[in-house]
Amino acid sequence: MNKIPQIGCACEKPDYNYTEYRSSELGIDHTNNRYGEVSFQQCKLCQRIWVHYFVEYEHYSKSGRWYKGIVSKKNRSQITPENAVEYLESLEWYVYGGSFFDSTGTIGQGRVRVD
């Protein structure tokens, strides 16, 4: 399990605003036809990098969900849209939310529910 300490930055808070990040698209995860949008986000305050995964199924209401987890510089180049879910599941903790969970965000760990 990837052990990532919390350092008390606002970016660790579940409802942290997306405008506080610099974002770059990584691509689309086509696994199981889920079309998950994967990007990297860098916190403007502490400079940490997060992998962000978003998926929504248009034919189901309240299906939108997102996950974000901290990525070390050495792991960043190894993350692809197809293995982002596996990476998130390997973390000691991540932040997740969305209409599927009826949540603006909470801290979680383990299984990532994207299918």
N, C-alpha and C positions, 0 to 999 in steps of 0.2 A: 504494500500500500504506500502511495506517495504521501509522505508526511510533510504538511505545509503549515507552518505556524501562523497564527493570527497575530497581526502587529498593531491592531487598533485603528487602522486607517478607515476612513468613511466608506471606502470601496468594498469593505467586508460586510457592510450593513445591507440587508436584503432589499431595502427600497432605495438604494443609492441610484441617483439619476444618471441615465445613459449619456447625458450631455457632458458628464465629467470624465469621459473617456475619449481617446483617439481610437478609431476603429478601422480595421482593414479586413476585407472579405477574404476568407480562405476558400470557400466553395460550397457546393451542395452535396449532401450525403444522400445518395440514391438507394441505400440499403432498404430492402423491403418496401420500395416505392414511397418512402416517407418524405423525401425532398426536404431534409433538414438543412437550414441555413447555418453555416458555420463561419465564425469570424474570430479574430483576435481583437481584444480591447485592452488598451493600456491606460491605466489610471493616471490622470493628470497630476494628482497629488503625490503618490508614492512611487509611480513609474512601474508598478508591477503589471505583468501581462496576464490576462485572463483569456481562456477559450470560452466562447459563447455559442450555445447551440439553441436554435429556435425551430420549432415545428408546429404546424397548424394544419388541420384537415378541414378544408372549406365546406365539405358536406356534413360536418358535425358542428353544432354550436358548442361554444365553450371548450374547444379542443386545443387552443393555443397554449403552449408551454415552452419554457426556456430554462436553461441550466447554464451556469458559468462557474468555472474553476480556475484556480491560479496555475500558471504554466511557468516552469523554470526556463531560463534561456537555453539550457542544454536540451530540454525536451521539446522546445518549440518547433524545431525543424523536423521532428519525427511525427508531429500531429498532422493528420490528413482529415478531410471531411468524413471518410469512411471509418476511421478509428477514434474519432472524437468522443463518442459515447463510451467506448471501452476505457479511454483515458479518464473521463469524468468519474466513471464507476470505480476506478483505482485510487481515487483521492480519499484522503482522510475526511474531508468535508468539501462541500460545494454549496452554492446558493441556487435556488430554483424558485419558479413561480409561474404565473400566467392564469388565464381564465379556466383552464382545465382543473387547476388546484384551488380556484377562487382565492388567489393570493397574489399580493404584490411582491412576495419573496419571503423565503425562509431558508434556514441552513439545514442541509441534509447530507446524507452519505449513502453509499451502496447503489442499489439498482436505479437506473435512469429510465423513466417510463416515457418512451417516445413512440412506441408502436400501439 
